[in-house]
Amino acid sequence: MAIRVTQPEFNIKEKIKDSDYELFPYDKMPPGSIIQVVNNPVFEIEDITVGSDSFANIQLLDTTIIPRSENSKFMISCSVFGEGADNEHEFAIKLNRKIGRNDHRTDSEQEGGQDVGSRLATLAMFPQAYFDANNSTTPAVAIISNYVDCPKLTANTPITYRVILSNNDSASRNFNFNHCVTDTDGFGNERGGSWMTIMEIKA
């Protein structure tokens, strides 16, 4: 009589899903592996006042990630939708990171290059939108794509990335986050969404 021996089907993807992340051997993953992804989509609206030649934090986009591996790299992408009360091109965005009580910019040399001096060091500018009859209903989008930060943290140390909005005009300006200046209920008045996505990458 023949005897047939069968093995249960093994699905490695399902086994990874069932793994205890606290015990997962991230140090065995090859460099460049994506360890985790944190996404923060925001559809709330806010009016943000930015002082002359100054900066303001878009707090709704603050995104925290807790590293699962030591010395990981973090790839950050964000998209910011909105309209300036005056000229969109007066506004720019860049990134800050907060670790514990320390809140500071990412690599300023990467933002503005060497010898930036008094120039505005930034990662992205809002384009100037249409400037005529539709001046109050012409929102724009500024995007930071695949910016890689290497803060060299130990595992389980929370890090919060922030989008910083700058105003390079000599007067205080208002930025309408996720909506246009004229926000009455009508089909011609746009509302949008903004987001930040962070990927932890094995170093």
Number of C-alpha atoms within 10 A of each C-alpha: 3 4 5 5 5 6 5 5 6 8 8 9 8 9 9 11 9 9 10 9 11 9 8 13 11 15 12 8 14 11 12 12 13 17 15 15 14 14 16 15 15 15 15 13 18 15 17 16 17 21 17 14 16 15 18 15 18 17 11 19 22 18 20 18 19 16 23 25 22 16 16 24 22 26 18 21 17 24 18 24 22 28 30 29 18 14 19 24 17 18 25 22 25 23 24 16 20 17 15 10 6 7 14 14 14 18 14 16 12 12 17 15 12 9 8 12 9 6 9 14 18 19 18 18 19 22 16 16 19 15 13 8 8 13 18 19 21 23 28 21 19 20 20 18 15 14 14 16 16 14 15 12 18 14 13 13 14 15 18 16 24 24 23 19 24 25 26 20 16 11 11 13 22 18 24 20 25 23 26 25 22 18 14 10 8 8 7 12 17 18 18 18 17 22 19 24 20 22 22 24 23 23 18
